[in-house]
């Protein structure tokens, strides 16, 4: 579930509720794909 807390024009601030916990948005999430791991090693 996604809950919008505030808006300013087209920008918005919210909370993404998951079974593992809440995530404040906007957020930068690193994603470790196989290609990213190979390129960094």
Secondary structure, 3 states (H helix, E strand, C coil): CEEEEEEECCEEEEEEEECCEEEEECCCCCCCCHHHHHHHC
